[in-house]
């Protein structure tokens, strides 16, 4: 289409729906979304990857920018969470293929650290809040989707792995302070740094 200007000339370097074959699953909105995210990835992320990986930190402003272009809400899946973040800045009818495109475009940068650092905490931690959370939890999800906060998931344990039914860690609310006392062991915390 007319939106596709500078495709990768390497054979099979682009998704087939974009370079060679018609797909009933992709339409012009998918091409427009891909080109929007590709521009952001190439202009805002790619030039900084080596610096961020060396420093082992992604600046918080990147998360806010990721919200502005629609990336953060996209990676938690369809439907677009308009009730929390407003309309998608590019697409009117966001679907699972738009989410897939968001993943494809950040992954084509070739940095697992960048992809994991921006995506994994929100992708694994926000959907449970959106689907099962209290109104207060959904407010936290909103702030994560807007790049104002980050979120982590703390499941894996030395004795249970990621088997949620067999985790041993407990959280008990202190009746005097209202604070939670957490007791147990964790192997790692996804997006915990």
SEMARLO-739676 format. One record per residue (C-alpha): residue in one letter; x negated, y, z. Coordinates in steps of 0.2 Angstrom, whole numbers. Example, Ala and Ser with C-alpha at 12.3 -4.5 7.8 and 13.67 -1.06 7.14 Angstrom:
! SEMARLO-739676
+---------+-------+-------+-------+
: residuo :  east : north :    up :
+---------+-------+-------+-------+
:       A :   -62 :   -22 :    39 :
:       S :   -68 :    -5 :    36 :
+---------+-------+-------+-------+
***
This chain:
! SEMARLO-739676
+---------+-------+-------+-------+
: residuo :  east : north :    up :
+---------+-------+-------+-------+
:       X :     0 :     0 :     0 :
:       X :    -5 :    18 :    -1 :
:       X :   -10 :    18 :    18 :
:       X :   -23 :     5 :    14 :
:       X :   -38 :    15 :     8 :
:       X :   -55 :     8 :    15 :
:       X :   -53 :   -11 :    16 :
:       X :   -67 :   -22 :    21 :
:       X :   -74 :   -29 :     5 :
:       X :   -81 :   -45 :    13 :
:       X :   -70 :   -60 :     7 :
:       X :   -57 :   -64 :    20 :
:       X :   -63 :   -49 :    31 :
:       X :   -45 :   -42 :    31 :
:       X :   -29 :   -51 :    36 :
:       X :   -22 :   -59 :    21 :
:       X :    -5 :   -49 :    22 :
:       X :   -16 :   -33 :    20 :
:       X :   -28 :   -38 :     6 :
:       X :   -20 :   -51 :    -5 :
:       X :    -4 :   -59 :    -1 :
:       X :    14 :   -54 :     3 :
:       X :    20 :   -59 :    20 :
:       X :    38 :   -59 :    25 :
:       X :    33 :   -55 :    43 :
:       X :    23 :   -39 :    39 :
:       X :    30 :   -23 :    32 :
:       X :    24 :    -5 :    29 :
:       X :    26 :    -1 :    48 :
:       X :    13 :   -15 :    52 :
:       X :     1 :    -7 :    39 :
:       X :     4 :    10 :    46 :
:       X :     1 :     4 :    64 :
:       X :   -15 :    -6 :    59 :
:       X :   -22 :     9 :    51 :
:       X :   -18 :    21 :    66 :
:       X :   -26 :     9 :    78 :
:       X :   -41 :     5 :    66 :
:       X :   -45 :    24 :    65 :
:       X :   -44 :    25 :    84 :
:       X :   -55 :    10 :    87 :
:       X :   -68 :    15 :    74 :
:       X :   -69 :    34 :    79 :
:       X :   -66 :    33 :    98 :
:       X :   -72 :    16 :   103 :
:       X :   -85 :     9 :    91 :
:       X :   -98 :    23 :    93 :
:       X :   -98 :    21 :   112 :
:       X :   -98 :     2 :   114 :
:       X :  -117 :     0 :   117 :
:       X :  -118 :    14 :   129 :
:       X :  -103 :     7 :   139 :
:       X :  -109 :   -10 :   139 :
:       X :  -127 :    -5 :   145 :
:       X :  -119 :     6 :   159 :
:       X :  -106 :    -8 :   162 :
:       X :   -92 :     4 :   164 :
:       X :   -78 :    11 :   152 :
:       X :   -74 :    29 :   157 :
:       X :   -56 :    31 :   164 :
:       X :   -53 :    44 :   150 :
:       X :   -53 :    29 :   138 :
:       X :   -38 :    21 :   146 :
:       X :   -28 :    38 :   145 :
:       X :   -33 :    39 :   127 :
:       X :   -28 :    21 :   124 :
:       X :   -10 :    26 :   131 :
:       X :    -9 :    41 :   120 :
:       X :   -12 :    31 :   104 :
:       X :     0 :    18 :   110 :
:       X :   -13 :     4 :   113 :
:       X :   -10 :     0 :   131 :
:       X :     9 :    -2 :   130 :
:       X :     6 :   -13 :   114 :
:       X :    -4 :   -26 :   122 :
:       X :     9 :   -31 :   135 :
:       X :    20 :   -37 :   121 :
:       X :    36 :   -34 :   113 :
:       X :    48 :   -26 :   116 :
:       X :    40 :    -9 :   118 :
:       X :    43 :    -3 :   136 :
:       X :    51 :    13 :   130 :
:       X :    60 :    15 :   147 :
:       X :    43 :    18 :   155 :
:       X :    32 :    26 :   142 :
:       X :    44 :    34 :   129 :
:       X :    44 :    29 :   111 :
:       X :    30 :    21 :   102 :
:       X :    20 :    35 :    94 :
:       X :    19 :    27 :    77 :
:       X :    32 :    12 :    75 :
:       X :    51 :    13 :    78 :
:       X :    54 :    -6 :    79 :
:       X :    39 :   -13 :    88 :
:       X :    38 :   -32 :    87 :
:       X :    26 :   -46 :    92 :
:       X :    16 :   -44 :    75 :
:       X :    13 :   -26 :    80 :
:       X :     5 :   -32 :    97 :
:       X :    -5 :   -45 :    87 :
:       X :   -12 :   -31 :    76 :
:       X :   -17 :   -21 :    92 :
:       X :   -27 :   -36 :    97 :
:       X :   -35 :   -39 :    80 :
:       X :   -40 :   -21 :    78 :
:       X :   -49 :   -20 :    95 :
:       X :   -57 :   -38 :    93 :
:       X :   -64 :   -33 :    76 :
:       X :   -76 :   -21 :    85 :
:       X :   -85 :   -37 :    91 :
:       X :   -87 :   -33 :   109 :
:       X :   -80 :   -45 :   121 :
:       X :   -84 :   -33 :   136 :
:       X :   -74 :   -19 :   128 :
:       X :   -59 :   -30 :   124 :
:       X :   -59 :   -38 :   141 :
:       X :   -62 :   -22 :   150 :
:       X :   -48 :   -12 :   142 :
:       X :   -36 :   -26 :   139 :
:       X :   -36 :   -41 :   151 :
:       X :   -31 :   -33 :   167 :
:       X :   -16 :   -24 :   160 :
:       X :   -11 :   -39 :   149 :
:       X :   -11 :   -51 :   163 :
:       X :    -6 :   -40 :   177 :
:       X :     8 :   -29 :   171 :
:       X :    20 :   -41 :   163 :
:       X :    24 :   -49 :   180 :
:       X :    28 :   -32 :   186 :
:       X :    39 :   -28 :   171 :
:       X :    48 :   -44 :   172 :
:       X :    50 :   -47 :   190 :
:       X :    44 :   -32 :   200 :
:       X :    54 :   -21 :   212 :
:       X :    57 :    -3 :   206 :
:       X :    41 :     3 :   216 :
:       X :    31 :   -11 :   206 :
:       X :    38 :    -5 :   190 :
:       X :    32 :    13 :   194 :
:       X :    14 :     5 :   196 :
:       X :    16 :    -4 :   179 :
:       X :    21 :    13 :   171 :
:       X :     6 :    21 :   178 :
:       X :    -5 :     7 :   171 :
:       X :     3 :     8 :   154 :
:       X :     0 :    26 :   154 :
:       X :   -19 :    24 :   158 :
:       X :   -17 :    32 :   175 :
:       X :   -21 :    17 :   185 :
:       X :   -29 :     0 :   182 :
:       X :   -23 :   -17 :   188 :
:       X :   -31 :   -33 :   192 :
:       X :   -25 :   -51 :   195 :
:       X :   -32 :   -61 :   209 :
:       X :   -27 :   -79 :   208 :
:       X :   -42 :   -91 :   205 :
:       X :   -48 :  -100 :   221 :
:       X :   -63 :  -112 :   224 :
:       X :   -51 :  -126 :   228 :
:       X :   -36 :  -123 :   217 :
:       X :   -43 :  -114 :   201 :
:       X :   -28 :  -105 :   194 :
:       X :   -15 :  -117 :   200 :
:       X :    -4 :  -104 :   208 :
:       X :     6 :  -117 :   217 :
:       X :    -9 :  -123 :   227 :
:       X :   -17 :  -107 :   232 :
:       X :   -22 :  -105 :   250 :
:       X :   -25 :   -87 :   252 :
:       X :   -11 :   -78 :   262 :
:       X :    -6 :   -60 :   265 :
:       X :     3 :   -56 :   281 :
:       X :    10 :   -39 :   285 :
:       X :     5 :   -31 :   301 :
:       X :    21 :   -25 :   310 :
:       X :    12 :   -11 :   318 :
:       X :     3 :    -3 :   303 :
:       X :    13 :   -10 :   288 :
:       X :    -4 :   -15 :   281 :
:       X :    -7 :   -32 :   273 :
:       X :   -20 :   -43 :   281 :
:       X :   -27 :   -54 :   267 :
:       X :   -36 :   -71 :   272 :
:       X :   -43 :   -83 :   260 :
:       X :   -56 :   -85 :   246 :
:       X :   -56 :   -80 :   228 :
:       X :   -68 :   -86 :   213 :
:       X :   -66 :   -70 :   203 :
:       X :   -53 :   -56 :   201 :
:       X :   -48 :   -52 :   183 :
:       X :   -52 :   -34 :   180 :
:       X :   -57 :   -32 :   199 :
:       X :   -72 :   -20 :   196 :
+---------+-------+-------+-------+
***
